[in-house]
Structures are given as C-alpha cells and as structure tokens.
C-alpha cells in the first residue's frame, strides 16, 4: 500500500526547510523559471529551466487510468501502457506497410476465435481448435516484422535513465531522464508513441498482463484481500473494480479495444508534459510544439459521473488462508478537492507516520501485538471519493481482532481529545519539508508539476497548498474524526488462519 513517508524529527525537518529555502525553492522563484504553453491541440507543455547540469527529466501525465476502463474491459489502460513501449510506424518495425496488413489479419483471426469461444450454446471444440491455430499463425506472421525492444534500446543508447511508466487508477505516467543534447530525439520518441502507437505484439503482452495478475493477485493472499476489500467497500464506483483487471475481462480485451481507448483518452486536452532541467523555453518551445502538436486534438473526455452512494451499514470480508494474517479497514472520505483534504492528511500523519506516530507507539512498541501498522489516505485513488485505510500485520500469537480493537481505540482518542500542539506542528513542518525535498529533484519536480497542472489546472497549487496545511486546526481533526470514523461507514477485511476463525472481528463489533 502506498503511504507518504516523512522524516520524523522536527529539528531535521526544519533544517531541511532552511536549506531548500536558501536555494530559492519558493513560488516566486519558480514562476521566473517556468513557462506553460497550451498547444492548439490541447497538449499542455511545462518547462522549468534548471541549467545547473546538462540533463533533463520529464513526466508525461495522461489523465486516464484503470478507473476509465470501459465496462467489461477492465485492465485496458494498463494494457495500453505496455503498448506504448512497442514502438510506432517508424520505430520497432522492419516494414510497416506489410506489418500493418499482418496486424489486421491477427485481429480478424482473434475476432473469429473469440466469436466461437464466447458461444454459450453450440460451441464446436474442433472448430475452436482450428481457429486458435489460425490465430497463432497470424501472430507468428506479424512477428516477423517486429524489431523487438527498439524503442527502449534507442532511448537507452542515447542516455535515457530511469525509463519507466505506471498505470494507476486515476492516471498513466511516462518518465525518464536524458542528456540535454538529446532533447529533440526525446521529443520525437515521446510524441511518436503518444500519437502514432501501433498495437504491436498486443496478444503477447496480454498474456504478460494475465500472468502479472496471477502473481500480484491470484497467487498473493494480500493481493486477493485488497481486491475483495475494495470490491466490498464500493458498490457503484469503478474504484471497486480490480485495477489490473478481472480474469475473464483482461484475458479477452482486444487490440481494437485498446486503440479505441487510445483514440478517446490520448488526446491533447488529456495530456500534460512537464520538462525540468537544462532546457530553455525561448529556444526549445518551437521544436517541442512541432512534435507534440502532432498529437490528435479534440475535446477532453467526459468525466465520470457515477458517485458512490453513502454507506449505511458496516461491511466485513474474511478470507481463510494459511498465510500471514492481515487486517485492513477503510472509511469513505471525499476526494482531493474537499475543503477538509488536508485534515485527513494530518490525521494520517499523526496516526501512522513513522516511529513517533500513535499507532506505531501503541501497537508495535508498547503492546507489541503488531509487526507493522500503517494508514493511507486517500486510497485507492484521489481523483474521486476514496477511502481512509488502516492496515496492520499481527505478530505471531495475535489476531486480526486485536488489530481492529487497537486501531479503534486510537481512533476514539481522536474523537474525544485534541491532538497535541507538538503533533500538529510536526505534521505541518514535515509536509513543508516533504514538498521542498521533492522540488530539489528534477524528476520529482516534473512529476508534481504535471500532476498539479492536471488536477488543479495550475501547477502553482503545488505551493499554495501549504496555506491550507497551515490552516488545519485541532478542532478540525476532532470534527472530521467524528464524522467519518463511524461503524456504518466502515469496511473491514482480514486474512485469518484456522486458529484465528474463532476470534475474528464480528460485524458491528468493535466501535
């Protein structure tokens, strides 16, 4: 589970703040170095000039992720991320015109196979075997035109470092760092795979994702637990779907569906590209406009309108498994735009940030009942209303029920008594120090500029958020804790061994 890790000692955080502040890491300083340009096709380019070293880092932020997978096609956003490394009509192919014809035949063969396979009545096993053989032969024919991994090899041969990407529920992000004298090559590569993607080796990659699902979820007790936990916590919103895809869906998505996803979501208005390092806006923007201006335009895709209804009863999930017992519980909370967003952040920090946090001191240090205890908020995403989640691993001889009782005891303290002045001050100092540390690194800054520009429409919110952090009060924390941390808003899930069954949490139990 992702959590925000912050340095605990307040003196260290303050010292970090002083160091970064001396380097001019403030809004006015960045406004002098940052240029924002919205191209006619809707692509937003952000350039931050840092000429201290002859390198640059970038982040391409696509405002679409697993939550945008069409119904019946879960796993599609993740699949497209794989495709983005397979090249274009200009790179990764020995003969694009012939490969294009071969890929069309692959799709025809897959459609024929799927039509027979999906028959509920009258499926012909012999015909199915013949169609599968024809599908495999079509893939082999297309494979002869592929230059494997050419996109990655070209980038790395020219100095690309940290070349990677990830698909989350709310976004897909591509990133790496490179020498500044390869900026135009990078622009050609990156804009090409956004505008000119080819569904090359799609079904081979689909098998990779199916295997990835087996490893991350089907064969992983913790993966199964969190998948079932979210599916139980959500009844309407797509946050309750499997992020990597349900087995029956991810195994049947097609290249045609992937290209339709690309056409809808990889449009200029859905893309922000942030570049940080040895770049010069006056010199480089015309070149960048030439390449990224080729990405298709069009209106920004419609936002999701489904709103998760209020939860009226506590929900529980128990998974029997002879593996490490785990306990998790979550409470519905609003999205990142809510006025109390940073109150949730403060609660998370005070309860579970490091060895000085309340939950660590209570459950790990003092009671010695847990090997680890953490919280995450928002989870599993933040673009839409998410969850405030607690997660604990019992030590041998202790049960998920003990984890639940201990967590609820600490929650009750938040409801009935104010946090201390020191705890609140430490949260605010750590948050500020975290921000400044992130700004010092080119890649970290590029990631944050792209994300904040997408989420708020202005990268400056990255700095303006500190005013909202400073305004969090002890009364806010008590108010939010009493509103949100109630049994009827709670979903509990746990892995239990046979010995744990008798002592498992009961629905409507610990308050």
C-alpha positions in Angstrom: 0.0 0.0 0.0 1.3 3.5 -0.9 1.9 5.7 2.1 3.6 9.1 2.5 6.8 8.7 4.4 8.1 11.8 6.1 11.1 12.4 8.3 10.1 12.4 12.0 12.5 14.7 13.9 11.2 18.2 13.8 14.6 19.8 14.0 15.8 17.8 11.0 12.7 18.9 9.0 13.2 22.5 10.0 16.8 22.3 8.9 15.8 20.8 5.6 13.3 23.7 5.1 16.0 26.2 5.8 18.4 24.6 3.3 15.9 24.4 0.5 14.6 27.9 1.3 18.0 29.3 0.8 18.1 27.8 -2.7 15.1 29.8 -3.7 12.6 26.9 -3.6 9.5 29.2 -3.5 6.7 30.2 -5.8 8.2 33.4 -7.0 11.5 31.7 -7.8 9.7 29.0 -9.8 7.5 31.5 -11.7 10.6 33.1 -13.1 11.9 29.7 -14.4 8.7 28.0 -15.5 6.9 28.5 -18.9 3.5 27.0 -19.5 2.2 26.6 -23.1 -1.1 25.1 -24.2 -0.8 24.0 -27.8 -3.7 24.3 -30.3 -4.4 20.6 -29.9 -4.8 20.9 -26.2 -1.5 19.5 -25.0 0.0 21.4 -22.1 3.8 21.8 -22.0 5.5 23.0 -18.8 9.2 23.9 -19.0 11.2 24.5 -15.8 14.7 25.9 -16.5 17.4 24.4 -14.3 20.7 24.6 -16.2 22.9 23.5 -13.3 23.6 20.2 -15.0 23.3 19.2 -18.8 20.4 16.9 -18.2 16.6 17.0 -18.1 13.8 14.9 -16.7 10.3 14.7 -17.9 6.8 13.4 -16.9 4.0 12.8 -19.4 0.8 12.7 -17.4 -2.3 11.2 -19.0 -5.5 12.0 -17.2 -6.8 8.4 -17.6 -6.1 5.2 -15.7 -7.7 2.0 -14.6 -10.8 3.7 -13.4 -11.5 4.7 -17.1 -11.5 1.2 -18.4 -14.9 0.7 -20.2 -17.3 -1.7 -18.7 -16.3 -5.3 -19.5 -12.8 -4.2 -20.4 -11.0 -3.9 -17.1 -7.2 -3.9 -17.5 -7.3 -1.9 -20.7 -5.5 1.2 -19.5 -2.7 -1.0 -18.2 -2.5 -2.9 -21.4 -2.1 0.4 -23.4 0.8 1.4 -21.2 2.5 -1.8 -22.4 1.8 -0.9 -26.0 3.5 2.5 -25.6 6.9 0.7 -25.4 6.3 -1.3 -28.5 7.1 1.5 -31.0 5.4 3.3 -33.8 5.1 3.1 -37.5 8.6 4.5 -37.7 10.4 2.6 -34.9 10.1 -1.1 -34.0 9.2 -2.4 -37.5 11.1 -3.8 -40.4 8.4 -3.0 -42.9 5.4 -1.0 -41.6 3.1 -1.4 -44.7 3.4 -5.1 -44.6 3.2 -5.3 -40.8 0.0 -3.3 -40.9 -1.6 -5.8 -43.2 -0.4 -8.7 -40.9 -1.7 -7.0 -37.8 -5.1 -6.6 -39.4 -5.1 -10.4 -40.1 -4.2 -11.0 -36.5 -7.3 -9.0 -35.4 -9.5 -10.8 -37.9 -8.3 -14.2 -36.6 -8.8 -13.2 -33.0 -12.3 -12.0 -33.7 -13.2 -15.3 -35.3 -11.7 -17.2 -32.4 -13.5 -15.1 -29.7 -16.8 -15.4 -31.5 -16.7 -19.2 -31.3 -15.2 -19.2 -27.8 -17.8 -17.0 -26.3 -20.8 -19.0 -27.6 -22.8 -20.1 -24.6 -24.6 -22.8 -26.6 -23.3 -24.8 -29.5 -19.6 -24.2 -29.2 -17.7 -26.5 -31.6 -14.5 -27.8 -29.9 -12.9 -28.8 -33.3 -13.7 -25.5 -34.9 -12.4 -23.7 -31.9 -9.1 -25.5 -32.1 -8.7 -24.7 -35.8 -9.5 -21.0 -35.1 -7.0 -20.9 -32.3 -4.3 -22.4 -34.6 -5.1 -19.8 -37.3 -4.9 -17.1 -34.7 -1.5 -18.3 -33.5 -0.3 -18.5 -37.1 -1.4 -14.9 -37.8 0.6 -13.7 -34.8 3.7 -15.6 -36.0 3.3 -13.9 -39.4 3.1 -10.5 -37.8 6.0 -11.2 -35.5 8.5 -11.4 -38.4 8.2 -7.7 -39.0 9.0 -6.7 -35.4 12.3 -5.3 -34.2 12.0 -6.2 -30.5 12.5 -3.5 -27.9 13.8 -1.0 -30.4 12.0 1.9 -28.8 13.7 1.2 -25.4 17.1 0.5 -27.0 17.1 3.7 -28.9 16.3 5.7 -25.8 18.8 4.0 -23.6 21.5 4.1 -26.2 21.1 7.9 -26.2 21.4 8.2 -22.4 17.9 7.6 -21.2 18.0 6.8 -17.5 15.1 5.5 -15.3 13.0 4.8 -18.3 9.6 3.7 -16.9 5.9 4.2 -16.7 3.0 3.3 -14.4 -0.7 3.0 -14.7 -2.7 4.0 -11.6 -6.4 4.2 -11.1 -6.6 7.9 -12.0 -3.7 8.4 -14.4 -1.0 6.9 -16.6 2.5 8.4 -16.4 5.6 8.0 -18.6 9.0 9.3 -17.5 12.8 9.2 -17.7 15.9 11.4 -17.6 18.2 12.2 -20.5 21.2 14.4 -21.6 20.1 17.8 -22.7 21.6 17.4 -26.2 19.1 14.6 -26.8 16.0 16.8 -26.2 14.8 16.7 -29.8 15.3 12.9 -30.1 13.3 12.5 -26.9 10.5 14.8 -28.3 10.4 12.6 -31.4 10.2 9.4 -29.4 7.7 10.6 -26.8 5.3 12.4 -29.1 5.5 9.5 -31.5 4.4 6.9 -29.1 1.5 9.1 -28.0 0.3 10.0 -31.5 1.4 7.1 -33.6 1.1 4.0 -31.4 0.9 0.6 -33.0 -0.8 -2.5 -31.4 2.3 -4.5 -32.0 2.6 -7.8 -30.1 -0.6 -7.0 -28.4 -1.7 -10.5 -27.6 1.8 -11.5 -26.4 1.6 -8.6 -24.0 -1.9 -9.5 -23.0 -0.5 -12.9 -21.8 2.1 -11.0 -19.8 -0.6 -9.0 -18.0 -2.6 -12.1 -17.4 0.5 -13.7 -15.8 1.1 -10.4 -13.9 -2.4 -10.7 -12.4 -1.8 -14.3 -11.3 1.4 -13.2 -9.5 0.0 -10.0 -8.0 -3.5 -11.1 -7.1 -4.5 -14.7 -7.7 -1.4 -16.2 -6.1 -0.9 -13.5 -3.5 -3.1 -13.6 -0.3 -2.6 -9.8 0.3 -3.5 -9.1 -3.3 -6.7 -11.1 -3.0 -7.5 -9.4 0.3 -7.3 -5.9 -1.1 -9.1 -6.8 -4.3 -12.0 -8.2 -2.2 -11.8 -5.4 0.3 -12.3 -2.7 -2.4 -15.0 -4.7 -4.2 -16.9 -4.8 -0.9 -16.3 -1.2 0.1 -17.6 0.1 -3.3 -21.0 -0.8 -4.8 -21.2 1.6 -7.7 -17.9 3.4 -8.4 -15.1 1.9 -10.6 -12.7 2.2 -7.6 -14.3 -1.1 -6.6 -13.1 -2.9 -9.7 -9.9 -4.9 -10.0 -7.2 -2.4 -11.0 -5.3 -5.0 -13.1 -8.5 -6.4 -14.5 -10.9 -9.2 -13.7 -9.6 -12.5 -15.2 -12.5 -13.0 -17.6 -12.0 -9.5 -19.0 -8.3 -8.9 -19.1 -7.9 -12.2 -20.9 -10.3 -11.1 -23.7 -9.5 -7.5 -24.4 -8.5 -6.9 -28.0 -6.2 -4.6 -29.9 -9.2 -2.9 -31.4 -10.5 -2.0 -28.0 -7.0 -0.8 -27.0 -6.9 1.5 -30.0 -10.4 2.8 -29.2 -9.2 3.6 -25.7 -6.2 5.4 -27.1 -8.4 7.4 -29.5 -10.6 8.6 -26.7 -8.1 9.3 -23.9 -4.8 10.0 -25.6 -5.9 13.4 -26.9 -4.1 16.7 -26.4 -6.6 18.0 -23.8 -5.9 15.0 -21.6 -2.1 15.3 -21.7 0.3 17.4 -19.7 4.1 17.1 -20.4 6.5 18.7 -17.8 10.2 19.0 -18.6 12.7 20.0 -15.9 16.4 20.6 -16.3 18.8 22.1 -18.8 16.1 23.5 -21.1 15.4 26.9 -22.5 11.8 27.9 -23.2 12.6 30.5 -25.8 14.9 28.2 -27.7 13.1 24.9 -27.2 9.4 25.6 -27.3 9.2 25.9 -31.2 10.8 22.5 -31.6 8.6 20.9 -28.9 5.5 22.4 -30.5 6.4 20.9 -33.8 6.5 17.3 -32.3 3.8 17.4 -29.7 1.5 19.4 -31.9 1.0 16.2 -34.0 -0.9 14.6 -31.2 -4.6 14.4 -32.0 -6.8 17.1 -30.5 -10.4 17.1 -29.6 -12.5 17.8 -26.5 -11.4 16.4 -23.1 -13.2 13.1 -22.5 -16.2 13.4 -20.3 -15.6 12.9 -16.6 -17.0 10.0 -14.6 -20.5 10.9 -13.3 -21.0 7.9 -11.0 -20.9 8.9 -7.4 -20.5 6.2 -4.7 -23.7 6.2 -2.6 -23.5 6.7 1.2 -22.7 3.5 3.1 -25.3 2.7 5.7 -24.0 -0.5 7.3 -20.7 -1.9 8.3 -19.3 -4.5 5.9 -16.8 -7.3 6.5 -14.8 -9.7 4.5 -12.9 -12.7 5.9 -10.6 -14.7 3.8 -9.4 -18.0 5.3 -5.8 -18.8 4.2 -2.9 -20.5 5.8 -0.7 -17.4 5.3 0.3 -14.3 7.3 -2.8 -12.8 9.0 -3.5 -9.3 7.8 -6.2 -6.8 8.9 -7.4 -3.8 6.9 -10.3 -1.4 7.4 -11.4 1.6 5.4 -13.8 4.6 5.8 -15.3 6.5 2.8 -14.0 10.1 2.5 -14.3 12.9 -0.1 -11.9 13.5 -3.0 -8.9 15.8 -3.0 -10.9 18.9 -3.8 -12.8 18.7 -0.4 -12.0 21.6 2.0 -11.0 19.0 4.6 -8.5 17.3 2.4 -5.5 18.3 4.5 -7.3 17.5 7.7 -7.3 13.8 6.5 -3.6 14.3 5.7 -3.0 15.5 9.2 -4.9 12.5 10.7 -2.8 10.1 8.7 0.4 11.7 9.7 -0.4 11.8 13.4 -1.7 8.2 13.5 0.8 6.4 11.4 3.8 8.4 10.1 6.9 6.7 11.4 8.0 5.5 14.8 6.7 8.6 16.6 3.2 8.0 15.3 0.4 7.0 17.7 -0.4 3.6 16.1 3.3 2.6 15.9 3.9 3.5 19.6 0.7 1.8 20.7 0.7 -1.4 18.7 4.3 -2.0 17.7 6.3 -0.5 20.6 4.2 -0.7 23.7 1.7 -3.5 23.3 3.9 -5.5 20.9 1.0 -7.0 19.1 1.8 -5.9 15.5 4.8 -6.2 13.2 3.6 -3.2 11.2 0.7 -0.8 11.2 0.0 2.0 8.6 -2.7 4.1 7.1 -3.2 5.6 3.7 -5.5 8.4 2.6 -6.9 8.7 0.1 -6.9 5.1 -1.2 -7.1 3.6 -3.8 -7.2 6.9 -5.7 -7.7 10.6 -5.1 -9.4 11.9 -8.2 -12.8 10.7 -6.9 -14.1 10.0 -3.4 -11.8 7.4 -1.8 -11.1 5.7 1.5 -9.1 6.3 4.6 -7.5 2.9 5.1 -5.8 1.3 8.1 -3.6 -1.8 7.7 -1.9 -4.0 10.3 0.1 -7.2 10.4 -0.3 -9.1 13.7 2.7 -10.7 15.4 2.5 -14.5 16.0 0.0 -15.3 18.7 -2.1 -12.2 17.9 -5.2 -11.9 15.8 -6.9 -9.6 13.3 -9.5 -8.8 16.0 -6.8 -7.4 18.3 -5.6 -5.2 15.4 -9.2 -3.9 14.9 -9.7 -3.2 18.6 -6.3 -1.4 19.0 -6.9 0.8 15.9 -10.5 1.7 17.1 -9.1 2.7 20.5 -6.7 5.2 18.8 -9.5 6.5 16.6 -11.6 7.1 19.6 -8.9 9.2 21.2 -9.0 11.5 18.1 -12.8 11.9 18.6 -12.7 12.7 22.3 -9.5 14.7 22.9 -7.5 17.2 20.9 -4.2 16.2 19.4 -1.2 18.0 21.0 0.3 21.2 19.7 3.5 19.3 19.1 1.8 16.7 16.9 0.1 19.3 14.8 3.2 21.3 14.4 5.2 18.3 13.4 2.7 17.4 10.7 2.9 20.9 9.2 6.7 21.0 9.3 7.1 17.5 7.8 4.6 18.4 5.0 6.5 21.5 4.1 9.9 19.7 4.2 8.4 16.9 2.0 7.4 19.4 -0.6 10.8 21.1 -0.7 12.6 17.8 -0.9 10.5 16.8 -3.9 11.3 20.1 -5.6 15.0 19.6 -5.3 15.0 16.6 -7.7 14.3 17.2 -11.4 12.2 14.0 -11.8 10.2 14.6 -8.6 9.5 18.2 -9.7 8.5 17.2 -13.2 6.1 14.6 -11.7 4.5 17.1 -9.4 4.2 19.9 -11.9 2.4 17.6 -14.4 0.1 16.2 -11.7 -0.9 19.6 -10.1 -1.4 21.1 -13.6 -3.8 18.3 -14.4 -5.6 18.1 -11.1 -6.0 21.8 -10.4 -5.4 23.5 -13.8 -2.4 25.4 -12.4 0.9 24.0 -11.2 1.1 26.9 -8.7 -1.3 25.0 -6.4 1.7 22.8 -5.5 2.9 25.8 -3.5 -0.5 27.3 -2.5 -1.4 24.0 -0.7 0.9 25.0 2.1 -1.5 27.7 3.2 -4.2 25.1 3.5 -1.9 22.9 5.6 -1.2 25.8 7.9 -4.9 26.3 8.5 -5.6 22.8 9.8 -6.7 23.0 13.5 -7.1 20.6 16.4 -10.8 21.2 16.2 -10.9 20.2 12.5 -9.3 16.9 13.4 -11.8 16.1 16.1 -14.7 17.1 13.8 -13.6 15.0 10.8 -12.8 12.0 13.0 -16.3 12.1 14.5 -17.9 12.5 11.1 -16.0 9.8 9.2 -14.7 7.1 11.5 -18.1 5.6 12.4 -19.0 1.9 12.1 -21.7 2.4 9.5 -19.1 4.0 7.2 -16.6 1.2 7.8 -15.5 -1.9 5.7 -13.3 -4.4 7.4 -11.3 -7.2 5.8 -8.8 -9.7 7.1 -6.9 -12.9 6.3 -7.4 -15.5 9.0 -5.8 -18.8 9.6 -7.8 -21.7 11.0 -6.7 -20.7 14.5 -8.0 -17.2 14.1 -11.5 -18.0 13.0 -13.0 -18.2 16.5 -11.5 -14.8 17.4 -12.2 -12.9 14.2 -13.9 -9.5 14.3 -17.6 -9.7 14.2 -19.9 -7.4 12.2 -21.0 -4.5 14.3 -18.3 -5.4 16.9 -15.5 -3.0 18.0 -16.6 0.6 17.9 
